[in-house]
Amino acid sequence: MDELHFCPKCGEETLNWDGEKKLSCNQCSFVLYHNCAAAVAVVIRCGNEIMLTKRNQQPGKGKLDLAGGFTDPKESAEEACARELKEELDIEIIPENLKILLTLPNIYRYKDIDYNTLDIFFEYQVDKKFDAKLDISEVSEITWIYENEIDLNEIAFNSQKKFFQKYLNRNQ
């Protein structure tokens, strides 16, 4: 955000970034808030195994990830889960069967811009493991891993690492 200097309203080189969440213009009083974006992640469970995806794009290309993504405008978190699972894995879920687990703040760096996100973690139980038809632009493969074998060093995002630290220790 430090690279933005020209006001989109008056065109003057008077745009200032407050270093946290607000761009403002001293000339015309234009203000733009860079608020948190909501993102969802779904733990798909079958018994003691969790389905993880392998990212096929940056950030975190080649690392493990939970299926999910950003919510769209006018979309609930549950609707975002259903849409993202359909887009990434071509699977359909019943949104009412999602169980919310935890929320965590995160910073998602994309094309040299830091986006503050609020990551919302859900759990979805399935009776049997499945293969998925992958959106190869986003996901290179899926893998089913026993929860006690998850290596946090292989997880793409810090918020998911923090989530798994709590999630995997929930019964202790």
N, C-alpha and C positions, 0 to 999 in steps of 0.2 A: 504494500500500500504506500510505502514511502516514495515509490516511483511516480505516483500520480500527482501532478502539480497543477494541471489546467482544470478549471471549474467547468463541469458539463453544462451549467446554466448560463454563465456570463462569458465564459471563454478566457477569462483572465488567469494568469499564472499565480493564483492566490489560494490554491487548495492546500489545506493542512491536514495531516493525519495525526490524531492524538496518541498514537502508539498502541491503542487497545481496540477501539470499536467505532470511532467516529471520524469521518472526513467532513471538513467544513471550509467554507469560503469566507474570507474576511471582507471581500468586496460586495457580495450580493446576499450574504447570509444563508446560502445553500448549505444544507446538512444532509449527509447520507450516513446512516448507521449500518455498520457491517456486523449484524447480529449473528447469533448462533444458528446454524442449520441443524435440523433434526435428521438423524440417520438411524437406521434400524439394522440389527444383526440377529440372525435366527440360529439357535442351537437346535439342529434336527437330531433327535435321539432315537436310537433303536436299542433298547436294553441299556447296556453299559458302553455302547459305542456312540460316537458323535461323528456326524458327517461334516467334513471340512472341505473347502474348495482351495484350489491352488490358483493364485492370481495370475492373469495373463496380461496385465498392464500395470503401469506405474500409477501411484506409488506402491511399492512392495511387490513388484513383479517376481513371481517364483516362490513367494512365501504363502503360508497357509492363512486362510481367512474364513470367517463365517459368511454364509450367504446373506446378502442384504444390500443396502444402499441408502441414498438420500430420499427423504419424503418429497413428494411433489406438492405444489400449492393445492390447498383444499382437499388434502388427502390425510386420512388418519394414519397413525403408525401401523396399525394392523393391516390397513389397505396397502400401505407401502410394502409390508412384508409379503403379502400375497402377490403383488405386482412384480416385485424384485425376484421372488422365487420362480415365477412364471417366465420372466425375461431371461434370467441367468441359467435356469436348470430345466425349464419347460415342465415344471410340476405345479399342480394345483393343490392348494391347501384350504382348509376351512378356517377363516380368520378367527372365529369364535373359540377355536381350540388352542390358540396361542396363549401362552402364560408369560406375563411380563416378569422379568427377574431382577433387573437392575438398570440404572442409568449412570453414565459416566461422561465427564467432559473429555474432549479430545481436540487435537489440532491435526487437521487433514491438509497436508501441503500438496497443492496441485498447480503445476506450471508456475512455480515461484511465488504463489500466493498462499498464505496460511489462512485456512478457513476454520473458525472455531465451530465445533460441532457438539451436540448433545447426543451421544450414542445410547440408543434404547435397545436393551438385550431381551430377547424373547426365547422361549423354549417351545418346541413343537415335537410331540411324540408320534412315532410311526410304529406300526406293528412288525414291519419287515423292511430290511434294507432294500434299496432300489438303485438302479442306474438312472442317470439323467441325460437328457439331450442338452448338451452344453452350448451356451453362447460363447464360442471360442474367442471372441474379441475380449471377453472379460474373464473367463474361467478356462484354464487349460485342462483341469481334471478335478474329479472329486475323490475323496478318500474317506473311508470309515476307520476311525481310530478309537481304541479303547481309551476311556477318559484318563486312566492312570498312566497312559503312554504318551500323552500330549507333551511335546517339547516346546516350552514357551519361547525359546530362541527361534523357532520356526514360524511363529505367529507374526503377521505383517504389521499390526498396529499396536501401539502402546496401550490404548484403551482396552483392546481385546486381551492383551497380556494381563492387565490388571483385573479384567473381568474373570479370566480363567483362574487366576490366583484365588479369587474369592469363590468362584463356582466350584472348583475342584476340591476346595477345603470346606464346603458347606456342611458336610456331615461329621466333621471332626470337632 
